[in-house]
């Protein structure tokens, strides 16, 4: 029989993280006219300080990366933070935001296939069947928009970078934990954006930020970066990248809900249909079954702790 409670708890952090990300659309809009690289550098620098404080309060102690871990973490920061933010901002200039949102909403399919393979497991048939349903629902929620070749390119880059944000964390989550991965990704992102900011916007670009933009940066640093990162990686570490990837379908739902609350628009019939489709896909892909007398572990959940990424071994690497 289905036992949602047996597997629901590990999904809650990821769900909250995706809701925070989706609901931040309106806040991010305040930064459209801000110096992009400088604003993001401030955001991730502030997030790093917040994460270090929260980690200390939680009794977590991030450790220094070693060996190949530097490559995974740097790659995560370059793709999941820097290139993703650039792709979204530049892509919106060439196409409607919905096109970028739909591309990002396609991430469950990518994670459903590549996540388990990176964890040295076979993709879950249940997740593979549910992923296209979640994507279809997200498309209905976000709608479609005009685009051109450049817009398609930016959308594809955004989708790849969003997937990389999760996939590149898989090999290092075992030793670094969600706290460590979040801290290192944030400070690396801050450094990269600072270099870009000084190079292309000048060392005094931060003075151009208005009070509203500073407030937006603070919100993004605290909730969408520091809190959401740890919550998301906690779920990825517990249930696996493939299964957690389905939760990205919650982001456009949260964005639509935020639009209703803030008065920017009430969802129409198509949006409500999309919400129903996403929920159906999530229920189908995330539920687990239990045989009486036998405890069942999700097919996407890692079964053993990861070995250090630079330790020689012929055994499959699990998180």
C-alpha positions in Angstrom: 0.0 0.0 0.0 1.1 3.6 -0.5 2.7 5.2 2.5 3.4 8.8 1.8 4.4 9.6 5.4 7.3 7.1 5.1 9.0 9.2 2.5 7.4 12.6 2.6 9.5 14.1 5.4 12.8 14.1 3.5 11.1 15.9 0.6 9.9 18.8 2.7 13.2 20.8 2.8 13.4 20.6 -1.0 9.8 21.6 -1.4 10.3 24.7 0.8 13.4 25.6 -1.1 11.7 25.4 -4.5 8.8 27.5 -3.1 11.3 30.2 -2.0 13.0 30.2 -5.4 9.7 30.4 -7.2 8.2 33.1 -5.0 11.3 35.3 -5.5 10.4 36.2 -9.1 8.9 39.5 -8.1 11.9 40.4 -5.9 14.4 39.6 -8.7 12.5 41.9 -11.0 13.7 44.8 -8.8 17.2 44.1 -10.0 16.5 44.4 -13.7 18.1 47.9 -13.9 20.8 47.2 -11.3 24.5 46.4 -12.2 24.0 42.6 -12.6 27.5 41.3 -11.6 27.9 43.7 -8.7 24.5 43.0 -7.3 25.1 39.2 -7.5 28.5 39.6 -5.9 27.0 41.4 -2.9 24.2 38.8 -2.8 26.5 35.8 -2.6 29.0 37.5 -0.3 26.2 38.2 2.2 24.8 34.7 1.8 28.3 33.3 2.6 28.4 35.2 5.9 24.8 34.2 6.7 25.6 30.5 6.0 28.7 30.5 8.2 26.7 32.0 11.1 23.8 29.5 10.6 26.2 26.6 10.2 27.9 27.5 13.5 24.5 27.8 15.3 23.5 24.4 13.8 26.8 22.8 14.9 27.9 22.2 11.3 31.6 22.8 10.4 32.3 23.2 6.7 35.6 21.6 5.7 38.1 22.7 3.1 37.8 21.2 -0.3 40.6 18.9 -1.5 41.7 17.4 -4.8 39.0 17.0 -7.4 36.4 18.5 -5.1 37.7 21.9 -6.2 36.7 21.1 -9.7 33.1 20.0 -8.8 32.5 23.1 -6.5 34.0 25.6 -8.9 32.1 24.0 -11.8 28.9 24.3 -9.7 29.6 28.0 -9.0 30.4 28.8 -12.6 27.4 27.1 -14.1 24.7 27.0 -11.4 25.3 30.5 -10.2 27.2 32.7 -12.7 26.2 31.4 -16.1 22.6 30.7 -14.9 22.0 34.2 -13.7 23.5 35.7 -16.9 21.4 33.4 -19.1 18.2 34.3 -17.3 18.8 38.0 -17.4 20.1 38.1 -21.0 17.6 35.6 -22.1 14.7 37.7 -20.9 16.0 40.5 -23.2 15.7 38.3 -26.2 12.5 36.4 -25.4 9.5 36.3 -23.1 10.3 35.3 -19.5 7.9 32.3 -19.9 10.3 30.7 -22.5 13.1 30.8 -20.0 10.9 29.5 -17.2 9.6 26.6 -19.3 13.2 25.7 -20.2 14.2 25.7 -16.5 11.0 23.7 -15.7 12.3 20.9 -18.0 15.1 20.2 -15.5 13.2 17.2 -13.9 13.7 15.2 -17.1 17.5 16.0 -17.1 17.9 15.2 -13.4 15.7 12.1 -13.7 18.2 10.6 -16.2 21.6 12.1 -15.4 21.2 12.3 -11.6 21.0 8.5 -11.0 23.7 7.8 -13.6 26.0 10.2 -11.8 25.2 8.3 -8.6 26.1 5.1 -10.4 22.5 3.8 -10.4 19.9 3.1 -13.0 17.2 5.8 -13.5 14.0 5.1 -11.7 11.2 4.2 -14.1 8.7 5.9 -11.8 10.6 9.2 -11.9 11.2 9.0 -15.7 7.4 8.6 -16.3 6.5 11.4 -13.9 9.1 13.9 -15.1 7.5 14.7 -18.4 4.1 15.1 -16.6 5.7 17.7 -14.3 7.3 19.5 -17.2 4.0 19.6 -19.1 2.2 21.1 -16.1 4.9 23.7 -15.7 4.6 24.6 -19.3 0.8 25.2 -18.8 1.5 27.3 -15.7 4.2 29.5 -17.4 2.6 29.6 -20.8 4.6 30.1 -24.0 6.2 33.2 -25.5 7.8 34.5 -28.6 11.5 33.7 -29.1 14.3 33.7 -31.6 17.5 31.7 -32.1 19.3 33.8 -29.4 16.3 33.3 -27.0 16.4 29.5 -27.5 20.1 29.5 -26.9 19.8 31.4 -23.6 16.9 29.1 -22.6 19.0 26.0 -23.3 21.9 27.4 -21.3 19.6 28.3 -18.4 18.2 24.7 -18.4 21.7 23.2 -18.5 23.0 25.4 -15.7 20.0 24.8 -13.5 20.6 21.0 -13.8 24.3 21.5 -13.2 23.5 23.2 -9.9 22.3 19.9 -8.6 24.3 17.4 -10.6 27.7 18.9 -9.8 26.9 18.8 -6.1 26.3 15.1 -6.0 29.9 13.9 -5.8 30.8 16.2 -2.9 27.6 16.2 -0.8 28.8 13.1 1.1 31.9 14.7 2.7 30.8 18.4 2.6 27.2 18.0 3.6 24.5 20.5 2.4 26.1 23.2 4.6 29.5 22.8 3.2 28.4 22.7 -0.4 26.2 25.8 0.1 29.1 27.8 1.8 31.7 26.9 -0.9 29.3 27.5 -3.8 28.3 30.9 -2.3 31.8 32.3 -1.7 33.1 31.0 -5.0 30.1 32.7 -6.7 30.8 35.9 -4.9 34.4 35.9 -6.0 33.5 35.2 -9.6 30.8 37.8 -9.7 33.1 40.4 -8.0 35.8 39.9 -10.7 33.2 40.3 -13.4 31.7 43.3 -11.6 35.0 45.2 -11.3 36.0 44.3 -14.9 32.7 45.3 -16.6 30.9 47.6 -14.2 33.7 49.2 -12.3 34.7 49.1 -8.6 32.1 51.6 -7.5 29.1 50.1 -9.2 27.6 49.1 -5.8 26.8 52.8 -5.2 24.3 52.6 -8.1 22.1 50.3 -6.1 18.9 51.9 -4.8 17.3 51.2 -1.4 14.8 48.9 -3.0 17.5 47.0 -4.8 19.5 46.6 -1.6 16.4 45.2 0.0 16.0 42.8 -2.9 19.6 41.7 -2.6 19.2 41.1 1.1 16.1 38.9 0.5 17.8 36.9 -2.2 20.9 36.4 0.0 19.0 35.2 3.1 16.1 33.2 1.8 16.7 32.3 -1.8 20.4 31.6 -1.4 21.4 30.8 2.2 18.2 29.0 3.3 17.0 27.6 0.0 20.5 26.1 -0.9 20.8 24.2 2.4 17.2 23.0 2.1 17.6 21.9 -1.5 20.9 20.0 -1.0 19.5 18.3 2.1 16.7 16.7 0.0 19.1 15.9 -2.8 21.4 14.1 -0.4 18.6 12.2 1.2 16.4 11.1 -1.7 18.8 11.4 -4.7 19.0 13.9 -7.6 16.5 12.2 -9.8 13.6 12.1 -7.3 14.4 15.6 -5.9 14.4 17.0 -9.4 10.7 16.5 -9.7 10.3 19.2 -7.0 11.6 21.9 -9.4 8.1 21.8 -10.8 6.9 23.6 -7.6 8.9 26.8 -8.6 6.5 28.0 -11.3 3.5 27.1 -9.1 5.0 29.3 -6.3 5.7 32.1 -8.9 2.0 32.0 -10.0 0.9 32.1 -6.4 3.1 35.0 -5.6 1.7 36.9 -8.5 -1.8 36.4 -7.1 -0.8 37.5 -3.6 1.1 40.6 -4.8 -1.8 41.6 -7.1 0.2 41.2 -10.3 -2.2 38.7 -11.8 -4.8 36.1 -10.9 -4.1 32.7 -12.5 -6.4 31.7 -15.4 -8.0 28.4 -16.3 -4.9 27.1 -18.1 -2.7 27.9 -15.0 -5.0 26.0 -12.7 -4.9 23.1 -15.1 -1.2 23.2 -15.1 -1.1 23.3 -11.3 -3.2 20.2 -11.2 -1.0 18.4 -13.8 2.2 19.3 -11.8 0.6 18.0 -8.6 -0.4 14.8 -10.3 3.1 14.3 -11.7 4.6 14.9 -8.3 2.3 12.5 -6.5 3.0 9.8 -9.1 6.8 10.3 -9.1 7.4 10.8 -5.4 5.2 8.2 -3.8 6.7 5.0 -2.5 5.2 1.6 -1.8 5.7 -0.7 1.2 5.3 -4.4 1.3 3.9 -5.5 4.7 6.8 -6.4 7.0 9.4 -4.9 4.7 10.9 -1.4 4.9 11.2 0.1 1.5 13.8 2.7 0.6 13.1 4.9 -2.4 14.7 3.7 -5.6 16.3 7.1 -5.9 17.7 7.3 -2.4 21.5 6.7 -2.0 22.2 3.6 0.0 25.7 4.3 1.2 27.8 7.3 2.2 30.1 8.7 -0.4 33.8 8.0 -0.4 36.1 11.0 -0.5 36.2 12.1 -4.1 39.9 11.8 -4.3 40.2 8.4 -2.7 41.1 5.5 -5.1 38.4 2.9 -5.3 36.6 0.7 -7.8 33.4 0.8 -5.9 30.5 2.9 -7.2 30.3 6.3 -5.6 27.1 6.9 -3.7 26.1 10.0 -1.7 
